[in-house]
């Protein structure tokens, strides 16, 4: 996500559920129709100063929001909130679910990131 400003930083969120089955985690970085998510939508935003969105994944809901307060030498301050809530069948929402969230800030066109996995295939870090 980035604002409409010409030199805006790029801000994003990646998320994944941790599995007990060995293999690469299914890391999401954006939403599109091929993901077959039940729902993803902006609940409210103005494109510049605030936004609130909801993403329904298969077993949880991510609710994210941001607010920009104008002022200061660099254009203002940002505040973000991220919540993961259980979603699905009642018996599934009572189970513990481990959701990994990676919030990042970057500039367009610089660098890369890659997940670091343990011997069980669970993400334990990020490589730059």
C-alpha positions in Angstrom: 0.0 0.0 0.0 1.2 3.5 -0.7 -0.4 6.9 -0.7 -0.9 9.1 -3.7 2.2 11.1 -2.8 4.9 11.0 -5.4 7.7 9.8 -3.0 5.6 7.7 -0.7 7.1 4.8 1.1 5.5 1.4 0.3 3.9 -0.2 3.4 2.7 -3.7 3.4 1.7 -6.8 5.3 2.4 -10.5 4.6 0.7 -13.2 6.6 0.7 -16.9 6.9 -0.8 -19.6 9.1 1.8 -22.0 10.6 1.2 -25.6 9.8 2.3 -28.8 11.6 2.8 -30.4 8.1 6.2 -30.0 6.6 6.5 -27.8 3.6 6.5 -24.2 2.5 4.0 -22.0 4.3 1.3 -20.3 2.2 2.4 -16.7 2.5 -0.1 -14.1 1.3 1.0 -10.7 0.3 -2.1 -9.4 -1.5 -5.6 -10.5 -2.4 -7.1 -11.3 -5.8 -9.9 -13.4 -7.1 -7.7 -16.4 -7.8 -7.1 -16.7 -4.0 -10.7 -17.8 -3.5 -10.9 -15.8 -0.3 -14.5 -15.5 1.1 -14.1 -11.7 1.1 -11.7 -8.8 1.0 -12.7 -5.2 1.0 -11.9 -1.7 2.1 -14.5 -0.8 4.8 -13.5 2.9 4.6 -10.6 5.1 3.2 -9.8 8.4 1.6 -6.6 7.3 -0.2 -4.4 9.6 1.7 -5.1 10.0 5.5 -6.9 6.9 6.7 -8.1 3.4 5.7 -9.7 0.3 7.2 -9.9 -3.0 5.5 -11.1 -6.6 6.2 -9.6 -9.7 4.7 -11.4 -13.0 5.3 -8.9 -15.8 4.9 -10.0 -19.5 5.2 -9.7 -19.7 9.0 -9.3 -16.1 10.3 -10.1 -12.5 9.5 -7.5 -9.8 9.3 -8.6 -6.3 10.1 -6.1 -3.6 9.3 -6.2 0.1 9.6 -4.0 3.2 9.3 -4.3 6.9 10.1 -1.9 9.7 9.1 -1.6 12.8 11.2 -0.3 15.7 9.2 2.4 18.0 10.4 6.1 18.0 11.3 9.1 18.3 9.1 8.4 15.1 7.1 4.7 15.3 6.4 3.3 13.7 9.5 3.0 10.5 11.6 1.5 7.2 10.7 -0.4 4.8 13.1 -1.4 1.3 12.0 -3.5 -1.5 13.6 -3.6 -5.1 12.7 -5.9 -7.7 14.2 -6.3 -11.4 13.5 -9.7 -12.9 14.6 -10.9 -16.6 14.4 -13.3 -17.3 11.5 -15.1 -20.4 10.3 -17.0 -23.2 11.8 -17.5 -23.0 15.6 -15.3 -26.1 16.2 -12.5 -24.5 14.2 -12.7 -21.1 15.9 -12.0 -22.8 19.3 -8.8 -24.3 18.1 -5.5 -22.4 18.6 -4.3 -20.9 15.3 -0.8 -19.5 14.9 -0.8 -16.6 12.4 2.5 -15.0 11.4 2.4 -11.3 10.4 5.2 -9.4 8.8 4.7 -5.7 8.5 7.2 -3.9 6.3 8.2 -0.5 5.0 10.2 0.0 1.8 11.0 2.2 -1.1 10.0 1.1 -4.6 12.4 -1.0 -6.6 15.0 -1.7 -3.8 16.0 -5.1 -2.3 14.2 -8.4 -1.7 12.9 -10.6 1.2 12.8 -14.4 1.5 11.4 -16.5 4.3 13.7 -18.6 6.5 12.2 -22.0 7.5 13.2 -24.4 10.3 13.5 -28.2 9.7 9.7 -28.6 10.1 9.0 -26.1 7.4 7.7 -23.4 9.7 8.8 -19.8 9.1 11.2 -18.6 11.8 12.6 -15.5 10.2 13.2 -13.3 7.1 16.3 -13.1 5.0 17.1 -9.8 3.2 
